[in-house]
Amino acid sequence: MKSITRTDGTTIAYRIGGIKDGEPIIMMHGAGSNHSTWLNTAGALAGTRWIAVDMRGHGCSGGTPHLKENVSDIIAIADAERIKRFSVAGICVGGTVALDVARRHPQRVSRVIVVSPFDTELIAGALMLRTLCRVVKRITPLFPPKRKLTLIDYRTPPSLPFILTPINDLRGVYAKHYCNSTLTSLNNTSHIHDIKAPVLFITGKRDIFLKKNILRKRIKRHPMARWIEIDANHHLLTWKPAEVSAIINRFIREE
């Protein structure tokens, strides 16, 4: 793992792999996760340099999740690695960050990959989930903080049923950070009409959260956007990394 220290003193950790040359992909995970979410997929990317990031409040990074700061962290990593242009990829709330990086820094981003998108308009039950996160944030100060978090390896599918995976995630992140990360997306709408780069959405056919009719409308407004579905649920990178990597390989090599 490598790391940088931001001007506010926050340490941001990340892992680099793949070939040394060429335009890289910077990858962001979802709420409650860490960079290992991407490792199986990244390892199957042919001839590509990749950087998998622990976003604020997750994994080996410090700080508290915040959309604007997450975006500036990605640019700071690219600067530290002397990378002028790159693709961005994000799953779940990481997709919101990826789109915002492309929106705020169009001269730096060549392509955008969003896996299992997640925001206030796209997610069924968003109001209930937002309310739950706010309640949890208010009650967490009543309990003593965890002394030690478990750095979960997300390359291994959890034994819990899909709907209970947040219970597994909370072994590796503080509840308030999980909630802040989720609220980062629920308080933003990931429109793509103003994104200058090509955008690829990858979703699961069995994703019970996604409002596909809303996503379809957004894609129609972008001349370089496309959408591919595979047979999986919301956690595509855990269950179908080979399929996802094959799709990304084709996308980043298109003229």
One Martini backbone bead per residue (centre of mass of N, CA, C, O) as a GRO file, in nm:
protein
  255
    1MET     BB    1   0.098   0.035   0.019
    2LYS     BB    2   0.003   0.364  -0.029
    3SER     BB    3   0.048   0.727   0.047
    4ILE     BB    4  -0.112   1.032   0.144
    5THR     BB    5  -0.098   1.376   0.262
    6ARG     BB    6  -0.302   1.609   0.337
    7THR     BB    7  -0.355   1.937   0.436
    8ASP     BB    8  -0.543   1.816   0.687
    9GLY     BB    9  -0.379   1.526   0.761
   10THR     BB   10  -0.492   1.316   0.577
   11THR     BB   11  -0.484   0.974   0.505
   12ILE     BB   12  -0.432   0.821   0.178
   13ALA     BB   13  -0.495   0.506   0.053
   14TYR     BB   14  -0.318   0.286  -0.192
   15ARG     BB   15  -0.319   0.068  -0.485
   16ILE     BB   16  -0.082  -0.070  -0.718
   17GLY     BB   17  -0.115  -0.198  -1.061
   18GLY     BB   18   0.017  -0.344  -1.318
   19ILE     BB   19   0.135  -0.156  -1.539
   20LYS     BB   20   0.345   0.128  -1.568
   21ASP     BB   21   0.222   0.204  -1.828
   22GLY     BB   22  -0.010   0.415  -1.912
   23GLU     BB   23  -0.340   0.459  -1.874
   24PRO     BB   24  -0.520   0.474  -1.594
   25ILE     BB   25  -0.718   0.338  -1.323
   26ILE     BB   26  -0.937   0.480  -1.087
   27MET     BB   27  -1.060   0.326  -0.784
   28MET     BB   28  -1.388   0.292  -0.620
   29HIS     BB   29  -1.572   0.220  -0.356
   30GLY     BB   30  -1.799   0.145  -0.122
   31ALA     BB   31  -1.983   0.129   0.140
   32GLY     BB   32  -1.783  -0.022   0.391
   33SER     BB   33  -1.528  -0.053   0.230
   34ASN     BB   34  -1.249  -0.125   0.003
   35HIS     BB   35  -1.001  -0.177  -0.229
   36SER     BB   36  -1.050  -0.498  -0.251
   37THR     BB   37  -1.301  -0.498  -0.433
   38TRP     BB   38  -1.106  -0.459  -0.706
   39LEU     BB   39  -0.880  -0.685  -0.734
   40ASN     BB   40  -1.003  -0.902  -0.919
   41THR     BB   41  -1.063  -0.713  -1.154
   42ALA     BB   42  -0.783  -0.577  -1.192
   43GLY     BB   43  -0.620  -0.847  -1.246
   44ALA     BB   44  -0.793  -0.877  -1.540
   45LEU     BB   45  -0.654  -0.640  -1.664
   46ALA     BB   46  -0.525  -0.573  -1.973
   47GLY     BB   47  -0.266  -0.367  -1.989
   48THR     BB   48  -0.317  -0.216  -1.695
   49ARG     BB   49  -0.325   0.052  -1.492
   50TRP     BB   50  -0.388   0.061  -1.130
   51ILE     BB   51  -0.599   0.233  -0.872
   52ALA     BB   52  -0.681   0.153  -0.536
   53VAL     BB   53  -0.899   0.311  -0.308
   54ASP     BB   54  -0.915   0.449   0.014
   55MET     BB   55  -1.149   0.608   0.142
   56ARG     BB   56  -1.273   0.802   0.355
   57GLY     BB   57  -1.316   0.606   0.644
   58HIS     BB   58  -1.149   0.369   0.501
   59GLY     BB   59  -0.954   0.137   0.585
   60CYS     BB   60  -0.636   0.317   0.571
   61SER     BB   61  -0.803   0.570   0.594
   62GLY     BB   62  -0.888   0.874   0.687
   63GLY     BB   63  -1.143   1.039   0.804
   64THR     BB   64  -1.444   1.167   0.642
   65PRO     BB   65  -1.692   1.131   0.445
   66HIS     BB   66  -1.668   1.332   0.134
   67LEU     BB   67  -1.717   1.432  -0.176
   68LYS     BB   68  -1.517   1.668  -0.226
   69GLU     BB   69  -1.273   1.527  -0.087
   70ASN     BB   70  -1.267   1.272  -0.260
   71VAL     BB   71  -1.204   1.418  -0.522
   72SER     BB   72  -0.936   1.559  -0.431
   73ASP     BB   73  -0.788   1.292  -0.369
   74ILE     BB   74  -0.769   1.185  -0.657
   75ILE     BB   75  -0.602   1.419  -0.769
   76ALA     BB   76  -0.367   1.389  -0.567
   77ILE     BB   77  -0.282   1.108  -0.660
   78ALA     BB   78  -0.224   1.178  -0.953
   79ASP     BB   79  -0.006   1.388  -0.887
   80ALA     BB   80   0.183   1.200  -0.722
   81GLU     BB   81   0.198   0.999  -0.995
   82ARG     BB   82   0.207   1.167  -1.260
   83ILE     BB   83  -0.100   1.203  -1.371
   84LYS     BB   84  -0.290   1.343  -1.623
   85ARG     BB   85  -0.457   1.088  -1.732
   86PHE     BB   86  -0.777   0.917  -1.663
   87SER     BB   87  -0.968   0.673  -1.534
   88VAL     BB   88  -1.288   0.607  -1.378
   89ALA     BB   89  -1.400   0.396  -1.097
   90GLY     BB   90  -1.726   0.293  -0.952
   91ILE     BB   91  -1.897   0.166  -0.670
   92CYS     BB   92  -2.169   0.295  -0.595
   93VAL     BB   93  -2.058   0.558  -0.424
   94GLY     BB   94  -1.806   0.561  -0.611
   95GLY     BB   95  -1.965   0.656  -0.862
   96THR     BB   96  -2.021   0.941  -0.764
   97VAL     BB   97  -1.726   1.022  -0.750
   98ALA     BB   98  -1.644   0.964  -1.042
   99LEU     BB   99  -1.841   1.169  -1.172
  100ASP     BB  100  -1.727   1.421  -1.018
  101VAL     BB  101  -1.448   1.412  -1.131
  102ALA     BB  102  -1.538   1.448  -1.430
  103ARG     BB  103  -1.690   1.718  -1.383
  104ARG     BB  104  -1.447   1.889  -1.240
  105HIS     BB  105  -1.215   1.717  -1.440
  106PRO     BB  106  -1.222   1.690  -1.773
  107GLN     BB  107  -0.905   1.708  -1.846
  108ARG     BB  108  -0.839   1.420  -1.683
  109VAL     BB  109  -1.088   1.254  -1.803
  110SER     BB  110  -1.165   0.984  -2.033
  111ARG     BB  111  -1.325   0.772  -1.839
  112VAL     BB  112  -1.638   0.610  -1.718
  113ILE     BB  113  -1.710   0.380  -1.443
  114VAL     BB  114  -2.029   0.237  -1.336
  115VAL     BB  115  -2.112   0.039  -1.055
  116SER     BB  116  -2.388   0.027  -0.913
  117PRO     BB  117  -2.566   0.270  -0.885
  118PHE     BB  118  -2.602   0.552  -0.628
  119ASP     BB  119  -2.901   0.736  -0.554
  120THR     BB  120  -3.187   0.911  -0.479
  121GLU     BB  121  -3.329   0.822  -0.766
  122LEU     BB  122  -3.220   0.511  -0.811
  123ILE     BB  123  -3.323   0.426  -0.520
  124ALA     BB  124  -3.499   0.217  -0.350
  125GLY     BB  125  -3.568   0.357  -0.044
  126ALA     BB  126  -3.409   0.629   0.013
  127LEU     BB  127  -3.562   0.765   0.248
  128MET     BB  128  -3.528   0.535   0.454
  129LEU     BB  129  -3.217   0.522   0.441
  130ARG     BB  130  -3.162   0.813   0.527
  131THR     BB  131  -3.303   0.796   0.802
  132LEU     BB  132  -3.133   0.566   0.918
  133CYS     BB  133  -2.857   0.707   0.905
  134ARG     BB  134  -2.932   0.944   1.093
  135VAL     BB  135  -2.998   0.776   1.341
  136VAL     BB  136  -2.727   0.629   1.373
  137LYS     BB  137  -2.553   0.887   1.406
  138ARG     BB  138  -2.698   0.978   1.679
  139ILE     BB  139  -2.631   0.698   1.850
  140THR     BB  140  -2.319   0.644   1.843
  141PRO     BB  141  -2.226   0.828   2.096
  142LEU     BB  142  -2.355   0.612   2.310
  143PHE     BB  143  -2.112   0.441   2.213
  144PRO     BB  144  -1.836   0.281   2.215
  145PRO     BB  145  -1.568   0.266   2.041
  146LYS     BB  146  -1.386   0.094   1.847
  147ARG     BB  147  -1.064  -0.038   1.881
  148LYS     BB  148  -1.096  -0.252   1.629
  149LEU     BB  149  -1.067  -0.311   1.298
  150THR     BB  150  -1.155  -0.506   1.020
  151LEU     BB  151  -0.982  -0.595   0.731
  152ILE     BB  152  -1.163  -0.662   0.472
  153ASP     BB  153  -1.187  -0.911   0.221
  154TYR     BB  154  -1.369  -0.857  -0.086
  155ARG     BB  155  -1.291  -1.120  -0.258
  156THR     BB  156  -1.481  -1.261  -0.052
  157PRO     BB  157  -1.764  -1.397  -0.014
  158PRO     BB  158  -2.015  -1.376   0.189
  159SER     BB  159  -2.217  -1.574   0.409
  160LEU     BB  160  -2.426  -1.382   0.394
  161PRO     BB  161  -2.690  -1.253   0.300
  162PHE     BB  162  -2.728  -0.993   0.096
  163ILE     BB  163  -2.914  -0.808   0.290
  164LEU     BB  164  -2.673  -0.850   0.536
  165THR     BB  165  -2.391  -0.715   0.454
  166PRO     BB  166  -2.365  -0.469   0.654
  167ILE     BB  167  -2.275  -0.643   0.895
  168ASN     BB  168  -2.002  -0.711   0.772
  169ASP     BB  169  -1.898  -0.419   0.715
  170LEU     BB  170  -1.895  -0.323   1.030
  171ARG     BB  171  -1.607  -0.459   1.084
  172GLY     BB  172  -1.452  -0.223   0.878
  173VAL     BB  173  -1.643   0.017   0.995
  174TYR     BB  174  -1.781   0.285   1.098
  175ALA     BB  175  -2.103   0.370   1.122
  176LYS     BB  176  -2.071   0.676   1.056
  177HIS     BB  177  -1.915   0.623   0.787
  178TYR     BB  178  -2.124   0.458   0.646
  179CYS     BB  179  -2.340   0.681   0.653
  180ASN     BB  180  -2.182   0.909   0.514
  181SER     BB  181  -2.134   0.755   0.250
  182THR     BB  182  -2.430   0.710   0.178
  183LEU     BB  183  -2.516   1.017   0.192
  184THR     BB  184  -2.342   1.116  -0.038
  185SER     BB  185  -2.542   0.991  -0.251
  186LEU     BB  186  -2.833   1.061  -0.137
  187ASN     BB  187  -2.748   1.388  -0.166
  188ASN     BB  188  -2.713   1.298  -0.471
  189THR     BB  189  -2.714   1.346  -0.833
  190SER     BB  190  -2.600   1.140  -1.116
  191HIS     BB  191  -2.569   1.312  -1.356
  192ILE     BB  192  -2.449   1.303  -1.723
  193HIS     BB  193  -2.492   1.546  -1.931
  194ASP     BB  194  -2.204   1.702  -1.823
  195ILE     BB  195  -2.029   1.478  -1.932
  196LYS     BB  196  -1.748   1.447  -2.153
  197ALA     BB  197  -1.721   1.153  -2.116
  198PRO     BB  198  -1.738   0.839  -2.139
  199VAL     BB  199  -2.009   0.614  -2.024
  200LEU     BB  200  -2.027   0.328  -1.799
  201PHE     BB  201  -2.276   0.092  -1.717
  202ILE     BB  202  -2.292  -0.157  -1.449
  203THR     BB  203  -2.534  -0.415  -1.392
  204GLY     BB  204  -2.773  -0.602  -1.220
  205LYS     BB  205  -3.049  -0.794  -1.276
  206ARG     BB  206  -3.068  -0.843  -0.933
  207ASP     BB  207  -3.113  -0.543  -0.851
  208ILE     BB  208  -3.322  -0.424  -0.591
  209PHE     BB  209  -3.249  -0.101  -0.595
  210LEU     BB  210  -3.281  -0.037  -0.897
  211LYS     BB  211  -3.396   0.221  -1.119
  212LYS     BB  212  -3.403   0.161  -1.451
  213ASN     BB  213  -3.576   0.390  -1.574
  214ILE     BB  214  -3.391   0.623  -1.480
  215LEU     BB  215  -3.128   0.533  -1.613
  216ARG     BB  216  -3.234   0.531  -1.905
  217LYS     BB  217  -3.289   0.838  -1.922
  218ARG     BB  218  -2.999   0.934  -1.876
  219ILE     BB  219  -2.858   0.790  -2.115
  220LYS     BB  220  -3.021   0.942  -2.344
  221ARG     BB  221  -2.862   1.229  -2.268
  222HIS     BB  222  -2.598   1.067  -2.365
  223PRO     BB  223  -2.388   1.011  -2.643
  224MET     BB  224  -2.156   0.826  -2.451
  225ALA     BB  225  -2.363   0.619  -2.331
  226ARG     BB  226  -2.384   0.303  -2.144
  227TRP     BB  227  -2.542  -0.033  -2.093
  228ILE     BB  228  -2.468  -0.318  -1.875
  229GLU     BB  229  -2.585  -0.647  -1.808
  230ILE     BB  230  -2.573  -0.886  -1.541
  231ASP     BB  231  -2.581  -1.188  -1.354
  232ALA     BB  232  -2.665  -1.003  -1.069
  233ASN     BB  233  -2.619  -0.805  -0.815
  234HIS     BB  234  -2.486  -0.533  -0.655
  235HIS     BB  235  -2.212  -0.725  -0.616
  236LEU     BB  236  -2.020  -0.756  -0.880
  237LEU     BB  237  -1.715  -0.774  -0.780
  238THR     BB  238  -1.760  -1.035  -0.606
  239TRP     BB  239  -1.927  -1.232  -0.821
  240LYS     BB  240  -1.822  -1.082  -1.130
  241PRO     BB  241  -1.515  -1.001  -1.216
  242ALA     BB  242  -1.465  -1.119  -1.502
  243GLU     BB  243  -1.697  -0.976  -1.648
  244VAL     BB  244  -1.624  -0.686  -1.574
  245SER     BB  245  -1.336  -0.681  -1.693
  246ALA     BB  246  -1.419  -0.740  -1.986
  247ILE     BB  247  -1.587  -0.485  -2.023
  248ILE     BB  248  -1.363  -0.280  -1.956
  249ASN     BB  249  -1.159  -0.362  -2.168
  250ARG     BB  250  -1.334  -0.277  -2.409
  251PHE     BB  251  -1.391   0.021  -2.333
  252ILE     BB  252  -1.081   0.131  -2.304
  253ARG     BB  253  -1.019   0.033  -2.628
  254GLU     BB  254  -1.185   0.231  -2.755
  255GLU     BB  255  -1.211   0.491  -3.002
   0.00000   0.00000   0.00000
